[in-house]
Amino acid sequence: MAHFFRDFWWLMFPLMGFAFGGFGMWMGYRTHRDRMDLLRIYAEKGQTPPPEIARAADIPPPDPYGYGYGYRGRWARRGPYWEWRRFIVFASLAIGFAFANYWMGGDFSFGRDHGDGVPFGILTIIFGVLAVGSLLFAILASVWRDK
């Protein structure tokens, strides 16, 4: 059993991500349900809810920059800012893994006896391709802004 935890220690990160994501969705559902219950109470009495309660239960206003509903939902993260941010993240990861590949003595031939940096070389290529793709999307998002 000890070798299981030694070999698969990294699984705690995605599992905790799933747990926190599920908890966040559950709390969002409870918040929405409570707001709708409050509005239902006012509707059953035939009263108009106060403006503060109506504003709190309403859908968030559209983003003033025209990129969906605010920055709350992940689905709304589009536009030049988010594309450039994604490019910077992927480029930084590619540079970091390229440095690790160089430091471990690996090269990009992926053959045997070429050092211990082979996984870092593969990750460098993957993140480099993602960085180039993100750069293209960032340039396109900056030139043709959807309105």
One Martini backbone bead per residue (centre of mass of N, CA, C, O) as a GRO file, in nm:
protein
  147
    1MET     BB    1   0.054   0.065  -0.016
    2ALA     BB    2   0.298   0.260  -0.016
    3HIS     BB    3   0.353   0.255  -0.325
    4PHE     BB    4   0.095   0.397  -0.409
    5PHE     BB    5   0.161   0.676  -0.275
    6ARG     BB    6   0.438   0.711  -0.411
    7ASP     BB    7   0.333   0.688  -0.720
    8PHE     BB    8   0.033   0.863  -0.659
    9TRP     BB    9   0.053   1.158  -0.525
   10TRP     BB   10  -0.056   1.349  -0.766
   11LEU     BB   11  -0.372   1.278  -0.739
   12MET     BB   12  -0.454   1.495  -0.525
   13PHE     BB   13  -0.493   1.739  -0.713
   14PRO     BB   14  -0.735   1.655  -0.895
   15LEU     BB   15  -0.920   1.565  -0.663
   16MET     BB   16  -0.933   1.842  -0.524
   17GLY     BB   17  -1.043   1.991  -0.769
   18PHE     BB   18  -1.307   1.836  -0.783
   19ALA     BB   19  -1.404   1.902  -0.498
   20PHE     BB   20  -1.401   2.214  -0.520
   21GLY     BB   21  -1.584   2.234  -0.767
   22GLY     BB   22  -1.832   2.092  -0.645
   23PHE     BB   23  -1.864   2.285  -0.404
   24GLY     BB   24  -1.904   2.544  -0.571
   25MET     BB   25  -2.157   2.449  -0.723
   26TRP     BB   26  -2.330   2.394  -0.472
   27MET     BB   27  -2.319   2.687  -0.360
   28GLY     BB   28  -2.444   2.820  -0.610
   29TYR     BB   29  -2.712   2.669  -0.596
   30ARG     BB   30  -2.797   2.764  -0.311
   31THR     BB   31  -2.800   3.065  -0.372
   32HIS     BB   32  -3.009   3.057  -0.600
   33ARG     BB   33  -3.234   2.917  -0.436
   34ASP     BB   34  -3.262   3.137  -0.217
   35ARG     BB   35  -3.337   3.370  -0.407
   36MET     BB   36  -3.591   3.236  -0.527
   37ASP     BB   37  -3.742   3.202  -0.257
   38LEU     BB   38  -3.761   3.503  -0.193
   39LEU     BB   39  -3.921   3.581  -0.450
   40ARG     BB   40  -4.160   3.387  -0.396
   41ILE     BB   41  -4.264   3.522  -0.140
   42TYR     BB   42  -4.338   3.790  -0.276
   43ALA     BB   43  -4.528   3.668  -0.494
   44GLU     BB   44  -4.737   3.538  -0.294
   45LYS     BB   45  -4.809   3.830  -0.166
   46GLY     BB   46  -4.801   4.056  -0.407
   47GLN     BB   47  -4.516   4.178  -0.404
   48THR     BB   48  -4.257   4.396  -0.432
   49PRO     BB   49  -3.943   4.388  -0.433
   50PRO     BB   50  -3.681   4.519  -0.338
   51PRO     BB   51  -3.419   4.646  -0.516
   52GLU     BB   52  -3.192   4.489  -0.372
   53ILE     BB   53  -3.310   4.204  -0.416
   54ALA     BB   54  -3.342   4.217  -0.724
   55ARG     BB   55  -3.041   4.268  -0.781
   56ALA     BB   56  -2.928   4.007  -0.638
   57ALA     BB   57  -3.116   3.807  -0.834
   58ASP     BB   58  -2.983   3.894  -1.076
   59ILE     BB   59  -2.828   3.912  -1.353
   60PRO     BB   60  -2.549   4.000  -1.454
   61PRO     BB   61  -2.416   4.239  -1.608
   62PRO     BB   62  -2.281   4.336  -1.872
   63ASP     BB   63  -2.000   4.387  -2.019
   64PRO     BB   64  -1.858   4.688  -2.117
   65TYR     BB   65  -1.665   4.539  -2.346
   66GLY     BB   66  -1.830   4.289  -2.486
   67TYR     BB   67  -1.752   3.985  -2.319
   68GLY     BB   68  -1.999   3.930  -2.171
   69TYR     BB   69  -2.050   3.819  -1.836
   70GLY     BB   70  -1.822   3.927  -1.709
   71TYR     BB   71  -1.576   3.758  -1.476
   72ARG     BB   72  -1.719   3.505  -1.345
   73GLY     BB   73  -1.732   3.327  -1.586
   74ARG     BB   74  -1.547   3.116  -1.775
   75TRP     BB   75  -1.706   3.147  -2.048
   76ALA     BB   76  -1.640   3.477  -2.052
   77ARG     BB   77  -1.330   3.428  -2.127
   78ARG     BB   78  -1.287   3.670  -2.356
   79GLY     BB   79  -1.050   3.815  -2.542
   80PRO     BB   80  -0.756   3.979  -2.542
   81TYR     BB   81  -0.671   3.946  -2.250
   82TRP     BB   82  -0.700   3.629  -2.230
   83GLU     BB   83  -0.516   3.560  -2.469
   84TRP     BB   84  -0.256   3.693  -2.362
   85ARG     BB   85  -0.248   3.537  -2.099
   86ARG     BB   86  -0.222   3.255  -2.225
   87PHE     BB   87   0.043   3.309  -2.372
   88ILE     BB   88   0.216   3.374  -2.122
   89VAL     BB   89   0.181   3.104  -1.980
   90PHE     BB   90   0.286   2.913  -2.208
   91ALA     BB   91   0.560   3.051  -2.249
   92SER     BB   92   0.663   3.013  -1.962
   93LEU     BB   93   0.648   2.704  -1.960
   94ALA     BB   94   0.835   2.655  -2.202
   95ILE     BB   95   1.084   2.793  -2.082
   96GLY     BB   96   1.104   2.625  -1.824
   97PHE     BB   97   1.129   2.344  -1.967
   98ALA     BB   98   1.379   2.417  -2.135
   99PHE     BB   99   1.561   2.463  -1.894
  100ALA     BB  100   1.524   2.181  -1.768
  101ASN     BB  101   1.633   2.029  -2.014
  102TYR     BB  102   1.913   2.155  -2.009
  103TRP     BB  103   1.987   2.086  -1.711
  104MET     BB  104   1.941   1.758  -1.762
  105GLY     BB  105   2.067   1.696  -2.062
  106GLY     BB  106   1.869   1.726  -2.280
  107ASP     BB  107   1.708   1.653  -2.585
  108PHE     BB  108   1.517   1.633  -2.905
  109SER     BB  109   1.556   1.311  -2.990
  110PHE     BB  110   1.436   1.077  -2.795
  111GLY     BB  111   1.653   0.895  -2.712
  112ARG     BB  112   1.882   0.709  -2.589
  113ASP     BB  113   2.118   0.839  -2.389
  114HIS     BB  114   2.012   1.176  -2.347
  115GLY     BB  115   1.923   1.190  -2.070
  116ASP     BB  116   1.671   1.323  -1.829
  117GLY     BB  117   1.499   1.545  -2.029
  118VAL     BB  118   1.264   1.422  -2.200
  119PRO     BB  119   1.001   1.527  -2.064
  120PHE     BB  120   1.081   1.827  -2.099
  121GLY     BB  121   1.085   1.824  -2.409
  122ILE     BB  122   0.790   1.754  -2.452
  123LEU     BB  123   0.674   1.996  -2.291
  124THR     BB  124   0.803   2.214  -2.461
  125ILE     BB  125   0.655   2.150  -2.722
  126ILE     BB  126   0.366   2.170  -2.624
  127PHE     BB  127   0.382   2.466  -2.505
  128GLY     BB  128   0.484   2.594  -2.766
  129VAL     BB  129   0.234   2.535  -2.938
  130LEU     BB  130   0.033   2.676  -2.749
  131ALA     BB  131   0.168   2.956  -2.768
  132VAL     BB  132   0.135   3.000  -3.070
  133GLY     BB  133  -0.172   2.971  -3.076
  134SER     BB  134  -0.225   3.201  -2.870
  135LEU     BB  135  -0.094   3.423  -3.036
  136LEU     BB  136  -0.288   3.412  -3.273
  137PHE     BB  137  -0.547   3.466  -3.109
  138ALA     BB  138  -0.453   3.738  -2.989
  139ILE     BB  139  -0.424   3.887  -3.255
  140LEU     BB  140  -0.714   3.840  -3.356
  141ALA     BB  141  -0.857   3.966  -3.103
  142SER     BB  142  -0.726   4.254  -3.151
  143VAL     BB  143  -0.831   4.307  -3.441
  144TRP     BB  144  -1.111   4.128  -3.406
  145ARG     BB  145  -1.365   4.264  -3.248
  146ASP     BB  146  -1.636   4.182  -3.086
  147LYS     BB  147  -1.978   4.343  -3.070
   0.00000   0.00000   0.00000
